[in-house]
Structures are given as structure tokens and as C-alpha cells.
Amino acid sequence: MFSDLIRRPVIVAPMAGGPTTTKLIAAAAQAGAVGFVPAGYKSAKAMRADIDTLTAVTSEPFGVNVFVPGAPADSRGVARYLDSIAADAAALGTEAGDASWDDDDWHAKIADLIACPVPIVSFTFGCPEPAIVADLRAAGSSVWVTVTDPAEAAAAVAAGATCLCVQGTEAAAHRGTFTNAPGGTAGVVELTSAIRAVASVPLVAAGGIMDAVGVTVALAAGAAAVQCGTAFLRCPESGAHPAYKAALADPRYRETAVTRAFSGRPARGLVNRFLRDHQDAPAAYPEINNATRPIRAAAAAAGDADRMSLWAGQGYRAATTRPAGEIIDMLCSSIFN
């Protein structure tokens, strides 16, 4: 079934919050790659609207990525963190948002995807229970789960996952670990090899892959395809904010780090002022994410990249402004066209 879905071994990552647009997914499909609708932070209705938009413009396979909800966090740690970010909010003329827990419309999304299936459904932040995996597969969807270590890989395969997205430490944005812990520390090639030794399902390697050499190395390590996000952040089809795109090429931003500062979950981004100032953020997702949303929005409106979440993988300097189709051609250039 995997080979029926993948014409070229490149997956465009489901970058939630704006970067992965339906235009980017459609461009990937036209170039023979596969993109994912990022359902995170959206209602089931908004998710379905994106699916409908894509099915109107392409008959090629695509997927939908869903966040698996966790448990509510300790409210005392959240309250202390809200006090620490008050000055940032005031500097932007806003206030922190409601640090509330929610399940990201989980049940409605699952019901929708079972009733009206898509070719692929992938999960991040955990693995759904086996009954949900079975229902999605019975509806005709391939079920993929993001993992960050062999133990998570084993749990996902046991639950019935048909493919694993293997996320190395180099990867941009949120770690796909099943908890709010940072997750495995292995690089994508090492982790792919380790999981290939214990799992027979297809693997998609993710983490800092920015060129054809990276693709070739990942495939040699046992991956059936690679997933790239940062490589597409600056392309015309990306919905990333202009200040975000500019920061990726700005010499002021010299490195990336994993932080909970913006969302309460570990995520890799460019080291900016907000990340440096708030290294004590608690493990509290989505509470912190909801609290910082007005700050991030006000920062984007003001073009203040030092208070925006600038998610980026370790290879971010190689991100180009070329169209998505050309980037896919480049990634596949040493394999086949």
C-alpha cells in the first residue's frame, strides 16, 4: 500500500500554524511528492474544508496529520510562567491568552476521517488506541505515527500503524514524542537504522534533510521516504510569515535549540530573544501554547521576529526561495526524476 501512495520519496511535513498551505500540498502532489494537511490547531470543520479544497484541485494522494491530545498540566507551574511572560505581552500591547487545556477537537476529527476517509492519516504527540487505528484502516486510510525512539516505534506498530515517521533530533518544530519530554536524542540516520532493525513497516525519515545527499543517506539507512519541512519554509507556496522567512536567512540567528517557551512542548526553533528569556517554561501543552498565542500573533503583526516562534531544523541555512516543485526535483536529483 505504501508504494501505491508514494511516487517520489519526499513527504512535505504538516507544519501547523500556517506554513503548510493547501497550495503547498497541491504543488507537492503535482511534483510527485506527498503533502499533509496540518489539522493541528484547527477545528474538524476547518480540517475538512482544507481536504475539500485539495480534492477539488488534485486526484493525487495526500494525508492529514492529527495531534494526539495529552493530559492537563499542573496549573501552578503554568501560573508562574504566565507571570514571566507578562512583560513580553505588554511590550506588544497585548495580554497572555487563556492558558486552558483542550483536546484540539480530537473526537470530531477522528469521526470525520472515518466517515470520509483520506489516503493517509498521520499522528503526532502519541499513538491512538488500536481501535481507532483499526477503524481508520478499515475505512481505507494508511495510518502513520511519528516516533522519536525504538520504544515508541514498537508501541505504534503494536497498535496497528502501517508506517512510522522517524523523527531525529535535527528536526524542526515540535518533537513527536509521546510525552512532554524532549524525546530521543539520536540523529535521524542513526534512529532510522535502529528502528529499521526492529520494525518491518515502512519508515519515513525526518530531521534536517535539506538536499539530495541527505535523501540518499536516509534511504540507505532503511527509510522508504523522507519528510522535509524546513526545506520548504521559504518557498513561494509556504504560508510562513515574511518575518519568519527572513529570519531563516538573517545572520543574527545563528543556531537552533529545543525549547518549551512558546508551547509547553519541546520544539526546535531559531534561538531568538523569547527563547533565551524563557528557558524555564513548564511541560504544559496546550496550556502554554494557548497562553502565548496572542503574543505570537502580535509579534507577527509587528514583524518582531524576536518574539515569534521560528521553528527550524538544524539545516535551516539551506532553505531556499525556489518553488516547491523545484525543491522536490532537487531532493530527488540523485535518485530518479
Residue frames as qw, qx, qy, qz and C-alpha x, y, z in Angstrom:
[[0.000, 0.885, 0.466, 0.000, 0.00, 0.00, 0.00],
 [0.335, -0.732, 0.092, 0.586, 2.90, 2.38, 0.73],
 [0.352, -0.121, 0.583, 0.722, 4.23, 2.09, -2.80],
 [0.161, 0.641, 0.680, 0.317, 0.76, 2.89, -4.15],
 [0.166, -0.925, -0.288, 0.187, 0.83, 6.21, -2.28],
 [0.328, -0.766, 0.280, 0.477, 4.41, 7.35, -2.93],
 [0.756, 0.638, 0.071, 0.128, 5.63, 8.18, -6.45],
 [0.444, 0.606, -0.379, 0.541, 8.73, 10.08, -5.31],
 [0.666, -0.318, -0.580, 0.344, 10.29, 9.54, -1.88],
 [0.144, 0.156, -0.248, 0.945, 9.58, 13.01, -0.48],
 [0.259, -0.700, -0.666, 0.023, 6.92, 13.97, 2.06],
 [0.040, 0.538, -0.077, 0.838, 6.14, 17.63, 2.77],
 [0.237, -0.174, -0.766, 0.572, 5.81, 17.93, 6.54],
 [0.223, -0.749, -0.558, -0.279, 2.49, 19.02, 8.07],
 [0.312, 0.031, -0.320, 0.894, 3.72, 22.33, 9.51],
 [0.168, -0.740, -0.651, 0.011, 0.77, 23.53, 11.57],
 [0.247, -0.714, -0.213, 0.620, 0.00, 27.17, 12.22],
 [0.303, 0.850, -0.006, -0.432, 0.35, 28.42, 8.65],
 [0.111, -0.576, 0.656, 0.476, 3.46, 27.23, 6.75],
 [0.179, 0.062, 0.927, 0.324, 1.94, 24.15, 5.10],
 [0.455, 0.345, 0.089, -0.816, -0.83, 25.55, 2.93],
 [0.777, 0.359, 0.499, -0.133, -3.17, 23.73, 0.57],
 [0.498, 0.826, -0.223, -0.139, -1.24, 25.47, -2.23],
 [0.083, -0.643, 0.762, -0.003, 2.00, 23.88, -1.00],
 [0.625, -0.022, 0.766, -0.149, 0.37, 20.44, -0.72],
 [0.728, 0.613, 0.246, -0.185, -1.07, 20.73, -4.22],
 [0.319, 0.822, -0.460, -0.103, 2.31, 21.79, -5.61],
 [0.338, -0.433, 0.834, -0.056, 3.92, 18.79, -3.93],
 [0.732, 0.260, 0.603, -0.182, 1.31, 16.48, -5.45],
 [0.615, 0.767, -0.051, -0.179, 1.92, 17.93, -8.90],
 [0.172, 0.745, -0.645, 0.004, 5.65, 17.24, -8.46],
 [0.767, 0.097, -0.631, -0.066, 5.01, 13.63, -7.47],
 [0.177, 0.171, -0.735, 0.631, 5.51, 14.09, -3.71],
 [0.424, -0.580, -0.686, -0.113, 3.00, 13.77, -0.88],
 [0.020, -0.379, 0.293, -0.877, 1.85, 16.58, 1.41],
 [0.303, -0.413, -0.821, 0.253, -0.17, 16.54, 4.61],
 [0.262, -0.734, -0.217, -0.588, -2.98, 18.81, 5.74],
 [0.255, 0.105, -0.669, 0.690, -1.90, 20.02, 9.20],
 [0.430, -0.613, -0.569, -0.341, -5.05, 19.54, 11.28],
 [0.491, -0.339, -0.481, 0.642, -3.37, 20.80, 14.46],
 [0.056, -0.299, -0.207, 0.930, -4.91, 23.99, 15.92],
 [0.337, -0.030, -0.441, -0.831, -7.91, 23.62, 13.60],
 [0.669, 0.062, 0.463, -0.579, -11.47, 22.51, 14.17],
 [0.533, 0.135, 0.818, 0.166, -12.73, 19.40, 12.42],
 [0.462, 0.795, 0.363, -0.151, -14.76, 21.68, 10.17],
 [0.107, 0.886, -0.347, -0.290, -11.69, 23.69, 9.15],
 [0.408, -0.330, 0.817, 0.241, -9.74, 20.48, 8.57],
 [0.560, 0.422, 0.711, 0.051, -12.47, 19.19, 6.27],
 [0.342, 0.900, 0.072, -0.259, -12.52, 22.50, 4.37],
 [0.086, -0.705, 0.624, 0.326, -8.81, 22.06, 3.58],
 [0.483, -0.003, 0.863, 0.149, -9.41, 18.47, 2.48],
 [0.513, 0.683, 0.508, -0.115, -12.22, 19.60, 0.18],
 [0.168, 0.893, -0.237, -0.344, -10.01, 22.32, -1.28],
 [0.225, -0.487, 0.790, 0.297, -7.34, 19.75, -2.13],
 [0.505, 0.226, 0.831, 0.067, -9.68, 17.16, -3.61],
 [0.444, 0.812, 0.270, -0.266, -11.02, 19.88, -5.91],
 [0.245, 0.871, -0.360, -0.226, -7.59, 20.51, -7.41],
 [0.169, 0.509, -0.841, -0.075, -5.77, 17.17, -7.30],
 [0.932, -0.088, -0.169, -0.310, -6.53, 13.47, -7.51],
 [0.540, 0.392, -0.660, 0.345, -3.07, 12.57, -6.18],
 [0.686, -0.459, -0.534, 0.183, -2.69, 11.06, -2.68],
 [0.038, 0.589, -0.344, 0.730, -2.25, 13.33, 0.33],
 [0.495, -0.282, -0.761, 0.310, -2.58, 12.94, 4.06],
 [0.349, -0.788, -0.069, -0.503, -3.97, 14.60, 7.16],
 [0.461, 0.144, -0.662, 0.573, -1.92, 14.99, 10.34],
 [0.552, -0.691, -0.272, -0.380, -3.69, 14.97, 13.71],
 [0.039, 0.501, -0.631, 0.591, -2.35, 15.85, 17.16],
 [0.621, -0.334, -0.708, 0.036, -2.97, 13.23, 19.84],
 [0.312, -0.787, 0.075, -0.527, -4.18, 15.04, 23.00],
 [0.437, 0.143, -0.731, 0.505, -2.37, 14.68, 26.30],
 [0.434, -0.621, -0.619, 0.207, -3.40, 15.26, 29.91],
 [0.103, -0.948, -0.062, -0.295, -3.91, 18.65, 31.62],
 [0.541, 0.342, -0.450, 0.623, -0.80, 20.13, 33.24],
 [0.441, -0.480, -0.507, 0.564, -0.09, 21.35, 36.78],
 [0.082, 0.896, 0.323, 0.295, -1.80, 24.74, 36.95],
 [0.468, -0.822, 0.031, 0.323, 0.73, 26.14, 39.46],
 [0.572, -0.199, 0.422, 0.674, 3.62, 25.88, 37.04],
 [0.292, 0.598, 0.529, 0.526, 1.51, 27.44, 34.32],
 [0.193, -0.946, -0.261, -0.002, 0.55, 30.38, 36.56],
 [0.520, -0.640, 0.211, 0.525, 4.20, 31.10, 37.35],
 [0.496, 0.103, 0.529, 0.681, 5.06, 31.03, 33.66],
 [0.133, 0.814, 0.477, 0.303, 2.26, 33.46, 32.81],
 [0.327, -0.903, -0.036, 0.276, 3.81, 35.95, 35.23],
 [0.562, -0.388, 0.405, 0.608, 7.17, 35.59, 33.48],
 [0.367, 0.289, 0.596, 0.653, 5.81, 36.43, 30.01],
 [0.028, 0.849, 0.475, -0.228, 3.66, 39.38, 31.05],
 [0.169, -0.706, 0.192, 0.661, 6.34, 41.91, 30.11],
 [0.235, -0.038, 0.739, 0.631, 6.61, 40.50, 26.59],
 [0.113, 0.643, 0.743, 0.149, 2.86, 40.76, 26.15],
 [0.092, -0.868, -0.246, 0.422, 2.83, 44.34, 27.44],
 [0.269, -0.464, 0.424, 0.730, 5.67, 45.32, 25.09],
 [0.094, 0.152, 0.777, 0.603, 3.47, 44.24, 22.18],
 [0.368, -0.043, 0.025, -0.928, 0.33, 45.89, 23.51],
 [0.718, -0.150, -0.538, -0.416, -1.46, 42.67, 24.32],
 [0.568, -0.459, 0.541, -0.417, -2.01, 40.16, 27.12],
 [0.034, -0.182, 0.980, 0.067, -1.38, 36.47, 27.50],
 [0.594, -0.135, -0.497, -0.618, -4.25, 34.25, 26.41],
 [0.804, -0.344, 0.213, -0.436, -6.30, 31.82, 28.44],
 [0.100, 0.465, -0.879, 0.021, -3.93, 29.03, 29.47],
 [0.804, -0.016, 0.313, -0.505, -6.61, 26.37, 29.09],
 [0.320, -0.165, 0.911, 0.202, -6.39, 22.71, 28.18],
 [0.727, 0.381, 0.032, -0.571, -8.24, 21.36, 25.13],
 [0.734, -0.052, 0.663, 0.140, -8.19, 18.20, 23.02],
 [0.006, -0.384, 0.544, 0.746, -7.82, 20.02, 19.67],
 [0.715, 0.268, -0.033, -0.645, -11.27, 18.77, 18.58],
 [0.134, -0.341, 0.926, 0.096, -9.89, 15.22, 18.66],
 [0.457, 0.240, 0.833, -0.199, -13.10, 13.19, 18.67],
 [0.532, 0.712, 0.190, -0.418, -14.72, 15.23, 15.89],
 [0.225, 0.683, -0.595, -0.359, -11.64, 14.92, 13.69],
 [0.215, -0.174, 0.960, 0.050, -11.42, 11.16, 14.13],
 [0.513, 0.453, 0.662, -0.306, -15.13, 10.74, 13.41],
 [0.442, 0.769, -0.094, -0.452, -14.81, 12.90, 10.29],
 [0.128, 0.590, -0.746, -0.280, -11.79, 10.99, 8.96],
 [0.332, 0.036, 0.941, -0.060, -13.51, 7.64, 9.48],
 [0.506, 0.600, 0.502, -0.362, -16.73, 8.82, 7.83],
 [0.563, 0.824, -0.021, -0.058, -14.96, 10.50, 4.88],
 [0.810, -0.356, 0.244, 0.396, -11.52, 8.86, 4.61],
 [0.274, 0.878, -0.355, -0.167, -8.37, 10.27, 3.09],
 [0.808, 0.369, -0.452, 0.079, -5.45, 8.22, 1.74],
 [0.583, 0.089, -0.575, 0.567, -3.22, 8.76, 4.79],
 [0.448, -0.840, -0.071, -0.299, -3.87, 9.79, 8.38],
 [0.597, 0.238, -0.518, 0.565, -0.80, 10.52, 10.49],
 [0.565, -0.785, -0.245, -0.069, -0.50, 11.20, 14.20],
 [0.383, 0.482, -0.408, 0.674, 1.89, 13.32, 16.25],
 [0.282, -0.490, 0.448, -0.692, 2.38, 13.56, 20.05],
 [0.540, -0.140, 0.740, -0.376, 1.35, 9.95, 20.58],
 [0.166, 0.005, -0.897, -0.409, -0.33, 6.92, 19.13],
 [0.639, -0.166, -0.019, -0.751, -4.12, 6.50, 19.06],
 [0.626, -0.163, 0.703, -0.295, -5.63, 3.45, 20.64],
 [0.214, -0.087, 0.897, 0.378, -5.71, 0.31, 18.47],
 [0.344, 0.581, 0.723, -0.148, -9.48, 0.55, 17.92],
 [0.235, 0.848, 0.011, -0.474, -9.10, 3.96, 16.27],
 [0.069, -0.504, 0.716, 0.478, -6.24, 2.73, 14.10],
 [0.305, 0.172, 0.927, 0.137, -8.33, -0.27, 13.08],
 [0.341, 0.734, 0.506, -0.298, -11.32, 1.91, 12.20],
 [0.154, 0.798, -0.269, -0.517, -9.22, 4.24, 10.07],
 [0.127, -0.316, 0.860, 0.381, -7.61, 1.33, 8.27],
 [0.352, 0.389, 0.850, -0.045, -11.00, -0.30, 7.71],
 [0.314, 0.821, 0.238, -0.413, -12.15, 2.98, 6.15],
 [0.766, 0.563, 0.146, 0.274, -9.25, 2.72, 3.68],
 [0.031, 0.949, -0.273, 0.153, -6.61, 5.01, 5.20],
 [0.745, 0.172, -0.439, 0.472, -2.97, 4.20, 5.75],
 [0.496, -0.861, -0.081, -0.083, -2.13, 5.12, 9.36],
 [0.599, 0.420, -0.345, 0.588, 1.25, 6.70, 10.14],
 [0.576, -0.798, -0.160, 0.082, 2.65, 7.57, 13.58],
 [0.283, 0.787, -0.377, 0.399, 5.57, 9.89, 14.40],
 [0.875, -0.436, -0.132, 0.166, 8.11, 8.30, 16.74],
 [0.080, 0.903, -0.373, 0.199, 11.32, 9.51, 18.37],
 [0.200, -0.518, 0.820, -0.141, 12.78, 6.28, 19.78],
 [0.319, 0.076, -0.915, -0.235, 12.51, 2.49, 19.35],
 [0.075, 0.256, 0.841, -0.470, 10.09, 2.09, 22.29],
 [0.418, 0.467, 0.168, -0.761, 7.60, 4.46, 20.67],
 [0.399, 0.336, -0.667, -0.532, 8.10, 2.64, 17.37],
 [0.139, -0.047, -0.987, 0.067, 7.24, -0.69, 18.99],
 [0.224, 0.392, 0.633, -0.629, 4.12, 0.78, 20.62],
 [0.431, 0.470, -0.149, -0.756, 2.93, 2.26, 17.32],
 [0.359, 0.210, -0.835, -0.359, 3.45, -0.99, 15.41],
 [0.015, -0.170, -0.937, 0.305, 1.62, -2.90, 18.16],
 [0.319, 0.460, 0.406, -0.723, -1.31, -0.51, 17.78],
 [0.631, 0.503, 0.587, 0.062, -1.52, -1.27, 14.07],
 [0.113, 0.822, -0.203, -0.519, 0.39, 1.62, 12.45],
 [0.861, 0.427, 0.246, 0.127, 1.19, 0.92, 8.80],
 [0.567, 0.564, -0.111, 0.590, 4.11, 3.37, 8.61],
 [0.541, -0.676, -0.213, 0.452, 6.37, 5.21, 11.07],
 [0.291, 0.872, -0.086, 0.384, 7.66, 8.75, 10.67],
 [0.793, -0.282, -0.221, 0.493, 11.07, 8.55, 12.37],
 [0.036, 0.963, 0.019, 0.265, 11.93, 11.97, 13.78],
 [0.725, 0.056, -0.288, 0.623, 15.60, 12.58, 14.51],
 [0.378, -0.652, -0.302, 0.585, 16.87, 15.22, 16.88],
 [0.273, -0.074, 0.289, 0.914, 17.74, 17.56, 13.96],
 [0.049, 0.578, 0.717, 0.387, 14.06, 18.05, 13.05],
 [0.064, -0.269, 0.033, -0.960, 12.28, 21.37, 13.17],
 [0.546, -0.375, -0.151, -0.734, 9.31, 22.29, 15.30],
 [0.710, -0.424, 0.328, -0.457, 7.58, 20.08, 17.82],
 [0.011, 0.298, -0.954, 0.032, 9.14, 16.83, 18.88],
 [0.680, -0.105, -0.464, -0.558, 6.74, 13.99, 18.18],
 [0.157, 0.141, -0.889, 0.407, 7.50, 12.27, 21.46],
 [0.438, -0.469, -0.725, -0.249, 4.55, 10.58, 23.18],
 [0.447, -0.677, -0.428, 0.398, 5.12, 12.74, 26.29],
 [0.067, 0.995, 0.007, 0.074, 6.13, 16.33, 27.00],
 [0.661, -0.525, 0.348, 0.409, 9.71, 15.11, 27.44],
 [0.126, 0.704, -0.440, -0.543, 12.30, 16.09, 24.80],
 [0.924, 0.337, 0.031, -0.177, 12.31, 12.57, 23.34],
 [0.910, -0.017, 0.165, 0.381, 15.16, 10.61, 21.83],
 [0.161, -0.853, 0.256, 0.425, 18.49, 12.29, 21.17],
 [0.636, -0.026, 0.628, 0.448, 19.59, 10.21, 18.18],
 [0.161, 0.437, -0.369, -0.804, 20.11, 11.76, 14.78],
 [0.765, 0.318, 0.046, -0.558, 17.75, 10.77, 12.00],
 [0.616, 0.430, -0.643, -0.146, 20.14, 8.35, 10.26],
 [0.065, 0.240, -0.888, 0.386, 21.11, 6.56, 13.48],
 [0.505, 0.097, 0.550, -0.658, 17.48, 6.40, 14.63],
 [0.754, 0.359, -0.221, -0.504, 16.23, 5.14, 11.27],
 [0.477, 0.357, -0.802, 0.023, 18.80, 2.35, 11.31],
 [0.116, -0.128, 0.831, -0.528, 17.89, 1.39, 14.89],
 [0.622, 0.218, 0.378, -0.650, 14.16, 1.28, 14.19],
 [0.663, 0.409, -0.482, -0.401, 14.65, -0.50, 10.86],
 [0.237, 0.294, -0.913, 0.157, 16.26, -3.32, 12.85],
 [0.133, 0.137, 0.854, -0.484, 13.13, -3.87, 14.98],
 [0.489, 0.510, 0.375, -0.601, 10.21, -2.76, 12.77],
 [0.446, 0.134, 0.762, 0.450, 9.14, -4.21, 9.43],
 [0.299, 0.834, 0.450, -0.108, 6.73, -1.42, 8.41],
 [0.499, 0.597, 0.106, 0.620, 7.90, 1.34, 6.03],
 [0.437, -0.606, -0.223, 0.626, 9.83, 4.20, 7.64],
 [0.297, 0.850, 0.155, 0.406, 9.82, 7.88, 6.70],
 [0.624, -0.210, -0.231, 0.716, 12.96, 9.67, 7.93],
 [0.004, -0.920, -0.212, -0.330, 12.58, 13.24, 9.21],
 [0.586, -0.737, -0.009, 0.337, 15.20, 15.58, 10.58],
 [0.230, -0.756, 0.331, 0.515, 17.39, 18.19, 8.92],
 [0.602, 0.177, 0.648, 0.431, 17.19, 16.68, 5.43],
 [0.146, 0.796, 0.049, -0.586, 17.75, 19.56, 3.03],
 [0.301, 0.637, -0.529, -0.472, 19.36, 18.15, -0.11],
 [0.863, 0.246, -0.356, -0.259, 19.74, 15.10, -2.34],
 [0.367, 0.372, -0.783, 0.338, 22.69, 13.81, -0.33],
 [0.348, -0.171, 0.624, -0.678, 20.57, 13.78, 2.83],
 [0.834, 0.144, 0.004, -0.532, 17.82, 11.91, 1.00],
 [0.721, 0.367, -0.587, -0.030, 20.27, 9.31, -0.31],
 [0.131, 0.327, -0.793, 0.497, 21.80, 8.72, 3.12],
 [0.555, -0.074, 0.460, -0.689, 18.37, 8.36, 4.77],
 [0.871, 0.227, -0.184, -0.395, 17.21, 5.84, 2.16],
 [0.565, 0.389, -0.707, 0.171, 20.44, 3.88, 2.60],
 [0.124, -0.273, 0.727, -0.618, 19.76, 3.75, 6.35],
 [0.030, 0.246, 0.965, -0.088, 16.47, 1.95, 5.71],
 [0.315, 0.466, 0.318, -0.763, 13.92, 4.68, 5.08],
 [0.461, 0.461, 0.714, 0.255, 11.37, 4.27, 2.30],
 [0.181, 0.799, 0.268, 0.507, 10.99, 8.06, 2.01],
 [0.358, -0.094, -0.355, 0.858, 11.99, 11.28, 3.74],
 [0.086, -0.869, -0.486, -0.039, 9.90, 14.04, 5.28],
 [0.409, 0.097, -0.040, 0.906, 11.07, 17.63, 4.86],
 [0.098, -0.861, -0.480, 0.137, 9.65, 20.77, 6.41],
 [0.289, -0.739, 0.097, 0.601, 12.35, 23.40, 6.80],
 [0.400, -0.020, 0.610, 0.684, 13.38, 22.89, 3.17],
 [0.097, 0.584, 0.654, 0.470, 10.01, 24.33, 2.10],
 [0.220, -0.690, -0.455, 0.518, 9.62, 27.18, 4.62],
 [0.080, -0.560, 0.137, 0.814, 10.89, 29.92, 2.29],
 [0.224, 0.200, 0.766, 0.569, 9.29, 28.68, -0.93],
 [0.225, -0.127, -0.192, -0.947, 6.54, 30.81, -2.56],
 [0.582, -0.335, -0.616, -0.412, 3.83, 28.29, -1.65],
 [0.429, -0.210, -0.693, 0.540, 4.71, 28.38, 2.06],
 [0.260, -0.821, -0.362, -0.358, 2.37, 30.31, 4.35],
 [0.611, -0.351, -0.308, 0.639, 5.17, 31.23, 6.76],
 [0.055, -0.956, -0.172, 0.231, 5.10, 34.90, 7.82],
 [0.546, 0.763, -0.143, 0.316, 7.50, 37.14, 5.86],
 [0.227, -0.813, 0.459, -0.278, 9.45, 37.93, 9.05],
 [0.862, -0.242, 0.442, -0.043, 9.80, 34.20, 9.70],
 [0.845, 0.465, 0.127, 0.231, 11.09, 33.58, 6.18],
 [0.261, 0.865, -0.269, 0.334, 13.54, 36.46, 6.51],
 [0.545, -0.692, 0.439, -0.180, 14.84, 35.21, 9.87],
 [0.961, 0.015, 0.255, 0.107, 15.87, 31.91, 8.30],
 [0.704, 0.500, 0.028, 0.503, 18.41, 33.83, 6.20],
 [0.142, -0.935, 0.118, -0.304, 19.25, 36.51, 8.79],
 [0.602, 0.332, -0.580, 0.437, 22.80, 36.19, 10.15],
 [0.318, -0.516, 0.407, -0.684, 21.59, 37.37, 13.56],
 [0.883, -0.194, 0.229, -0.360, 20.00, 33.95, 14.09],
 [0.202, 0.635, -0.743, -0.062, 22.99, 31.66, 14.29],
 [0.103, 0.118, -0.980, 0.122, 21.62, 28.44, 15.79],
 [0.656, -0.347, -0.398, -0.539, 18.60, 26.40, 16.76],
 [0.034, -0.196, 0.831, -0.519, 17.63, 24.92, 20.12],
 [0.401, -0.414, -0.791, -0.207, 14.87, 22.81, 21.59],
 [0.075, -0.121, 0.376, -0.915, 12.53, 24.83, 23.82],
 [0.080, -0.550, -0.828, 0.067, 9.16, 24.72, 25.58],
 [0.101, -0.245, -0.189, 0.946, 9.00, 28.53, 25.70],
 [0.300, 0.035, -0.326, -0.896, 6.27, 29.02, 23.10],
 [0.664, -0.117, -0.494, -0.549, 4.04, 26.00, 23.52],
 [0.671, -0.423, 0.453, -0.406, 4.89, 23.96, 26.60],
 [0.969, 0.099, 0.214, 0.074, 6.09, 21.08, 24.42],
 [0.476, -0.490, 0.456, 0.571, 9.70, 20.63, 23.27],
 [0.638, 0.720, 0.266, 0.063, 10.21, 22.10, 19.81],
 [0.613, -0.182, 0.236, 0.732, 13.25, 23.12, 17.77],
 [0.283, 0.912, 0.277, 0.107, 13.47, 26.69, 16.54],
 [0.446, 0.572, -0.168, 0.668, 15.82, 29.57, 15.86],
 [0.491, -0.442, -0.456, 0.597, 17.31, 30.97, 19.06],
 [0.047, 0.669, 0.176, 0.720, 15.71, 34.39, 19.47],
 [0.084, -0.411, 0.430, -0.799, 15.10, 36.65, 22.45],
 [0.755, -0.298, 0.038, -0.583, 11.91, 34.98, 23.66],
 [0.922, 0.025, -0.384, 0.044, 13.51, 31.54, 23.55],
 [0.473, 0.306, -0.527, 0.636, 16.55, 32.75, 25.50],
 [0.226, -0.391, 0.322, -0.832, 14.49, 34.62, 28.10],
 [0.762, -0.188, 0.185, -0.592, 12.06, 31.79, 28.85],
 [0.450, 0.322, -0.832, -0.029, 14.09, 28.62, 29.14],
 [0.130, -0.063, 0.840, -0.522, 12.18, 27.66, 32.30],
 [0.621, -0.015, -0.227, -0.750, 8.87, 27.02, 30.55],
 [0.558, -0.148, 0.747, -0.329, 6.98, 24.10, 32.14],
 [0.021, -0.056, -0.925, -0.375, 5.81, 20.96, 30.38],
 [0.290, 0.481, 0.589, -0.581, 2.29, 22.21, 29.76],
 [0.168, 0.114, -0.579, -0.790, 0.83, 21.71, 26.29],
 [0.349, 0.570, 0.328, 0.668, -1.54, 23.08, 25.04],
 [0.308, -0.842, -0.354, 0.265, -1.89, 25.44, 28.01],
 [0.361, -0.552, 0.195, 0.726, 1.30, 27.40, 27.26],
 [0.272, 0.205, 0.639, 0.690, 0.58, 27.34, 23.54],
 [0.060, -0.776, -0.585, -0.229, -2.82, 28.91, 24.16],
 [0.366, -0.806, -0.178, 0.429, -1.33, 31.46, 26.56],
 [0.356, -0.434, 0.338, 0.755, 1.37, 32.65, 24.14],
 [0.425, 0.510, 0.651, 0.368, -0.88, 32.73, 21.07],
 [0.100, 0.965, 0.240, -0.013, -1.77, 36.45, 21.41],
 [0.369, -0.753, 0.337, 0.428, 1.90, 37.31, 21.98],
 [0.515, -0.047, 0.681, 0.519, 2.99, 35.40, 18.89],
 [0.333, 0.714, 0.568, 0.239, 0.19, 36.95, 16.83],
 [0.068, -0.981, -0.054, 0.175, 1.05, 40.48, 17.98],
 [0.461, -0.546, 0.488, 0.501, 4.73, 39.84, 17.29],
 [0.497, 0.272, 0.680, 0.466, 3.92, 38.67, 13.76],
 [0.189, 0.890, 0.404, 0.093, 1.75, 41.73, 13.17],
 [0.191, -0.943, 0.159, 0.221, 4.62, 43.95, 14.32],
 [0.728, 0.587, -0.316, 0.163, 7.25, 41.99, 12.39],
 [0.323, -0.729, 0.541, -0.267, 9.01, 41.28, 15.70],
 [0.800, 0.221, -0.556, -0.052, 10.89, 38.06, 14.94],
 [0.184, 0.349, -0.748, 0.534, 12.41, 38.01, 18.44],
 [0.445, -0.036, 0.616, -0.649, 9.04, 37.13, 19.96],
 [0.801, 0.242, -0.229, -0.497, 7.79, 34.80, 17.22],
 [0.795, -0.206, 0.570, 0.025, 8.12, 31.02, 17.24],
 [0.417, 0.695, -0.474, -0.342, 10.63, 30.49, 14.43],
 [0.884, -0.127, 0.449, -0.035, 10.56, 26.71, 14.09],
 [0.512, 0.720, -0.446, -0.143, 13.50, 25.43, 12.08],
 [0.984, -0.088, 0.010, 0.156, 15.57, 22.29, 11.66],
 [0.585, -0.592, 0.264, 0.487, 19.32, 22.25, 12.01],
 [0.526, 0.117, 0.519, 0.663, 19.81, 22.60, 8.26],
 [0.191, 0.833, 0.436, -0.283, 17.79, 25.84, 8.01],
 [0.096, -0.679, 0.303, 0.662, 20.52, 27.84, 6.23],
 [0.205, -0.045, 0.816, 0.538, 19.97, 25.66, 3.15],
 [0.321, 0.650, 0.651, -0.226, 16.32, 26.70, 2.83],
 [0.215, -0.014, 0.431, 0.876, 15.75, 28.45, -0.49],
 [0.378, 0.439, 0.228, -0.782, 13.10, 30.61, -2.12],
 [0.159, 0.120, -0.803, -0.562, 12.73, 28.25, -5.09],
 [0.716, -0.097, -0.156, -0.674, 9.24, 26.92, -5.88],
 [0.736, -0.278, 0.545, -0.289, 8.18, 23.74, -4.12],
 [0.929, 0.354, 0.080, -0.069, 8.32, 21.66, -7.30],
 [0.493, 0.710, -0.437, 0.248, 11.94, 22.66, -7.92],
 [0.337, -0.585, 0.638, -0.371, 12.87, 21.84, -4.33],
 [0.890, -0.023, 0.397, -0.223, 11.35, 18.37, -4.75],
 [0.805, 0.567, -0.157, 0.080, 13.26, 17.89, -8.00],
 [0.152, 0.737, -0.570, 0.330, 16.47, 18.88, -6.20],
 [0.605, -0.412, 0.582, -0.354, 15.80, 16.49, -3.30],
 [0.910, 0.150, 0.371, -0.110, 15.24, 13.63, -5.75],
 [0.439, 0.800, -0.345, -0.217, 18.04, 14.54, -8.16],
 [0.005, -0.541, 0.841, 0.015, 20.43, 11.79, -7.11],
 [0.527, 0.056, 0.814, -0.240, 17.75, 9.08, -7.21],
 [0.283, 0.363, 0.767, 0.448, 15.37, 9.46, -10.10],
 [0.162, 0.237, 0.020, -0.958, 13.21, 12.11, -11.75]]
